[in-house]
Amino acid sequence: MRNKKINKIGILLLSIAILLIVTAITLKYFIAISGDISLPYSIWLKGDKSDQYIKGSYVMAYPIGTRAIKYDYIIKQISCVAGDKLTVKKDGNIKNMFCNDELIGEVLSEDRTGKKIESFTISDEFIIPNGYYFLSGTHKRSYDSRYFGVVNIEKIVIEVYPLL
């Protein structure tokens, strides 16, 4: 009797272990986890690659620029799409970037450690070309297109949807 009980517990534990392994493997393909504080979400549902994305969408892209090299990918929100007008307006020492006159954010000259940051340079205005996107985060210190410039669609891996 006791052996049957041990066998049932063993089978139950093995089943749970297999279920956990299958779940972990499945989640790798459907869920993305980001420790980046530039957006208010950390857990993302992976979507599909598209030949066109809309403003406001979140996308996963390959790292762009030297500051993002330590990541396998970055997740940002699309702030400007093809045909949108990107402008920079200075107010004293403060430089703000706008898309179609909507504020994207301040362009900082230094990171949080005081190290100089190169920014995406435009003259009076820049029209986003076809096949390119301006990606941004919501945190004022987000490393995004304000610094590395517009992103070619080929650098975008997939669209993602916030979960938590």
C-alpha positions in Angstrom: 0.0 0.0 0.0 2.8 2.4 1.0 4.6 1.7 -2.3 1.5 2.7 -4.3 1.3 5.9 -2.4 5.0 6.7 -3.1 4.6 5.9 -6.8 1.6 8.2 -7.0 3.5 11.0 -5.3 6.5 10.4 -7.6 4.3 10.5 -10.7 2.6 13.7 -9.4 6.0 15.4 -8.8 7.3 14.2 -12.2 4.2 15.6 -13.9 4.6 18.9 -12.1 8.3 19.1 -13.2 7.4 18.4 -16.8 4.6 20.9 -16.8 7.0 23.6 -15.4 9.7 22.8 -18.0 7.1 23.0 -20.9 5.7 26.2 -19.5 9.1 27.8 -19.2 10.0 26.8 -22.8 6.7 28.1 -24.1 6.9 31.4 -22.2 10.3 32.1 -23.8 8.5 32.2 -27.1 5.5 34.2 -26.1 6.6 36.4 -23.2 9.3 39.0 -23.0 10.6 40.3 -19.7 12.4 43.7 -19.6 14.2 45.2 -16.7 14.4 48.6 -18.5 12.8 51.4 -16.5 12.2 53.6 -19.6 8.6 52.2 -19.9 6.0 51.5 -17.2 5.8 47.8 -18.0 8.1 44.9 -17.5 6.3 41.9 -18.9 5.3 41.8 -22.5 3.3 39.5 -24.8 5.2 38.9 -28.0 3.3 39.7 -31.2 4.3 39.4 -34.9 6.7 41.2 -37.2 4.9 43.6 -39.5 5.8 45.5 -42.6 4.2 48.7 -41.0 3.7 49.8 -37.4 1.5 52.6 -36.1 2.2 55.4 -33.7 1.7 54.3 -30.1 2.7 50.7 -30.7 5.4 49.1 -28.6 8.1 47.2 -30.4 11.1 45.0 -29.6 14.2 46.1 -31.6 17.8 45.1 -31.8 20.1 47.3 -29.7 20.9 50.6 -31.4 23.8 52.7 -30.4 26.7 52.0 -28.1 24.8 52.4 -24.8 22.3 49.6 -25.7 24.9 47.0 -26.7 24.6 45.1 -23.3 21.0 44.1 -24.2 19.8 41.4 -26.5 16.9 43.7 -27.5 15.2 47.0 -26.5 11.5 47.7 -26.1 10.3 51.1 -26.9 7.1 52.9 -28.0 6.7 54.3 -31.5 6.4 58.1 -31.2 6.8 59.2 -34.8 6.1 57.4 -38.1 6.9 58.1 -41.7 5.8 61.5 -42.8 5.7 62.9 -39.2 7.6 66.1 -38.5 10.3 66.0 -35.8 11.5 69.3 -34.4 13.8 70.4 -31.6 13.0 73.5 -29.6 15.5 75.2 -27.3 14.5 77.2 -24.2 17.8 78.5 -22.7 19.8 75.4 -21.8 16.8 73.0 -22.2 16.4 71.2 -25.5 13.0 69.5 -26.1 12.1 67.2 -29.0 8.6 67.2 -30.6 6.7 65.0 -33.1 4.1 67.0 -34.9 4.3 69.6 -32.1 3.7 67.0 -29.4 6.4 66.8 -26.8 8.4 63.6 -26.8 10.8 64.7 -24.1 13.9 66.7 -23.1 17.1 65.9 -24.8 19.7 65.6 -22.0 23.4 66.3 -22.5 24.6 64.0 -19.7 23.6 60.7 -18.3 22.9 60.1 -14.7 26.6 59.7 -13.9 27.5 63.0 -15.6 28.9 61.4 -18.7 28.3 63.3 -21.9 25.6 61.9 -24.2 25.5 62.4 -28.0 22.0 63.2 -29.3 20.3 62.7 -32.6 21.1 66.0 -34.5 18.5 67.6 -36.8 18.3 71.1 -38.2 15.0 73.0 -37.8 12.9 70.0 -38.7 13.2 66.5 -39.9 10.5 64.5 -41.7 10.6 60.8 -40.8 11.3 58.8 -44.0 9.4 55.8 -45.2 10.5 52.6 -43.4 11.8 54.4 -40.3 10.4 55.0 -36.8 11.2 57.3 -33.9 11.2 55.1 -30.7 11.0 56.5 -27.2 10.5 55.6 -23.6 8.4 57.4 -21.0 11.2 57.9 -18.5 13.1 61.2 -18.9 16.4 59.2 -18.9 15.3 56.7 -21.5 18.0 55.8 -24.0 15.9 56.1 -27.2 15.7 57.8 -30.6 16.5 61.2 -29.0 20.0 59.9 -28.9 20.4 57.1 -31.5 18.1 58.5 -34.2 15.4 57.0 -36.3 15.2 53.3 -36.6 14.9 51.3 -39.8 12.1 48.8 -39.8 14.7 46.0 -40.4 15.9 46.7 -36.8 12.5 46.0 -35.4 12.0 42.4 -34.4 8.3 42.2 -33.4 5.5 44.2 -31.9 4.9 43.6 -28.2 1.9 44.2 -26.0 2.2 45.2 -22.3 0.9 42.8 -19.7 2.4 44.0 -16.4 
